Amino acid sequence: MTQVVHEIKEVREVLGQWRKEGLSVGLVPTMGYLHAGHKSLIDRAVKENDRVVVSLFVNPMQFGPTEDLNTYPRDLEADTKLCAASGAHVIFNPEPKEMYADGFCSFVDMTGPTAELCGKSRPIHFRGVCTVVNKLFNIVMPDKAYFGQKDAQQLAVIRRMVKDLNIPVEIVACPIVREADGLAKSSRNTYLNAEERQAALVLSRAVRLGQGLVEKGERDTHKVMEAMKACINAEPMAKIDYVEAVDFQSIQKVDAVENEVLFAMAVYIGKTRLIDNFIINIS
Ligand code: PAF
């Protein structure tokens, strides 16, 4: 049975009991509308911890004023079923006022890894992510927390935050889960109509193309990016926000493929902004 709680004090009560029993705790932070990508995180958390908390919270602080906060899909009933099927123990589903009480004015902000990629087109996004993830870590105090590699910059940002602020949690990265035709799973895929859904395949095509070039020995990131951009631009419904190659730790641009390089993209398909990426590790 998965217990759904809405208040911080309820989470603390449950957690207090688990800690007394010496149980390990995994946290899977999400914004809900769970899909197979989230399920892979929850399944892994259930395998690796005695108890698992899944947070479902569409965090207003990480959405810009013109972004999709109000239309972001929500379905607590379906999410509860998915969590129960995976064996998660608690769903934490707070209201915004529970997380951000009147007068709220403390933030966790970051320079460096937030400056490029999504940080450029979504200037307040990572401040919102860092603040809410920090709050969730303080509320749940998990031993391990699970994040998808689809949001690769977010993963790098959270790893950096945990290191910089000495947060005692192990960050576990989980691979991208794709539809059978290659499209990376995302709650935002539900915004796409049939024609856009087809056009959105250009992202995973560009990923495969770039990956193939590097695997064949291309080490100039600009050549890889040019090929990926040409592939995306060939799709009339696609508009590139960015295609970049960055060091996966620092999220600073790199010219050569060496160490761990993240090739990341954000592409508009109609009004929907989708992201995808691949990581190459050459050591
Ligand atoms: O990746 C997400 O769904 C969100 O950014 C997160 C980590 C749950 C914070 O709101």
Boltz pocket constraint, residues with backbone or C-beta under 6 A from the ligand:
constraints:
  - pocket:
      binder: B
      contacts: [[A, 29], [A, 30], [A, 31], [A, 55], [A, 57], [A, 59], [A, 62], [A, 128], [A, 129], [A, 132], [A, 133], [A, 151], [A, 154]]
      max_distance: 6.0
